Amino acid sequence: MTPLRRIAFEILGAVERGGFASDLLAERTRGLDSRDAGLATQLVFGVLRRRAQLDHLIALVAGRPPEKMDPSVRRALHLGAFQLRYLSKIPAHAAVAESVELVKQAGKAQAAGFANAVLRRLPELPEHWPSDPVRYSMPEWLWERWLAHFGGAAASVMAAAALEEPEVYHRGDRVMDIGSQAIVPLLELEPGQQFLDLCAAPGNKTLQALETEVRAVACDSSFNRLKHFLAPCPLIQLDASNPLPFRPVFDRILVDAPCTGTGTLARNPEIRWRLTPEEIVRQAGRQKRILGNALAVLRPGGRLVYSTCSMEPEENKQVVNQVAGSRVQRVVERLPGREPGDGFFAAVIE
Ligand SMILES: C[S@@+](CC[C@H](N)C(=O)[O-])C[C@H]1O[C@@H](n2cnc3c(N)ncnc32)[C@H](O)[C@@H]1O
């Protein structure tokens, strides 16, 4: 058994219990060489992205829904199925044998024969998806809502992009998504301006803003996220859903709001399985409070940019229309698959 598969298996279990794949991968693959770390990453993200497809294929040969199987058996089958169907460089016998071994190591030796039989039949199945939610490996409710909001053509492009490994973009010597890089320019910063970055950690956009010589103050509610802040400027830990301890002195404000992140499904594939419609409503409530408080400290004539990496109108247009109304000058929407990088929404408010 190669440690990388065992690590991928354990990370998938931790994600089922609420962990975040990218954090867990960063922690757990540190001791692996770069090839093994790369494959572990590919396995974890691939399984999370394509879970509905894998479940469909497994159900076809197993004759029963994987949701009804023991979670560790299902997880091992996911790993095996992903390798057999999507990774051409891994020999089929290795993918089968290692997944069966994972089943045994999980204490489910009685299911080893079953897992072996299922996996052996997977490569020959034709690719035929019974529905769009399976084709795009998305929960039905989320697919339906994208269909309603974006129409079939755009929703398909967005959902297909969420199945692929995202491209890596850089700004200077650090990694920063290209969609994310498109937000700060909307502020039209000028040297000497007072700039407030309200939901700032870990500081990617603050650092980008400081490329113009503004006088920046960065805030975030998370002490942990502020600890590793990237940009050299004054930091304040505060909860922006409460009124802010500032007078209206800021020429420019960025509200890069906490959100559901549905524009980042390729990068954060577990979001699609975790998100609920109720969570969208909860996020929107917080976003409205934060935006209202931010507007109260904007200098007359100043400019505020509200942004999210969500694709849900409740967190985007509805927030800015309800809170800022006619002060919204323009909105920009980057859809994954249509524009490169993560999906983003931004509104310029004056
Ligand atoms: C989208 S992230 C910000 C990313 C950051 N702008 C960057 O480019 O690196 C949203 C941030 O909002 C913070 N946050 C969540 N709730 C908050 C609140 N009530 N007040 C202030 N910050 C909050 C989170 O801790 C998180 O760091």
The ligand as an ORCA input file, in Angstrom:
! r2SCAN-3c Opt
* xyz 0 1
  C     -13.317     36.067      0.926
  S     -12.400     36.067      2.390
  C     -11.354     37.451      2.160
  C     -10.192     37.206      1.227
  C      -9.257     38.406      1.184
  N      -9.945     39.622      0.802
  C      -8.081     38.184      0.231
  O      -8.154     38.635     -0.915
  O      -7.104     37.571      0.650
  C     -13.552     36.688      3.544
  C     -12.976     37.062      4.889
  O     -14.031     37.596      5.685
  C     -13.766     37.299      7.021
  N     -15.021     37.494      7.782
  C     -16.032     36.620      7.960
  N     -16.999     37.183      8.696
  C     -16.588     38.431      8.987
  C     -17.153     39.509      9.743
  N     -18.346     39.383     10.333
  N     -16.431     40.642      9.858
  C     -15.216     40.758      9.280
  N     -14.643     39.785      8.552
  C     -15.316     38.630      8.408
  C     -13.236     35.888      6.985
  O     -12.467     35.614      8.131
  C     -12.413     35.898      5.699
  O     -11.065     36.146      5.997
*
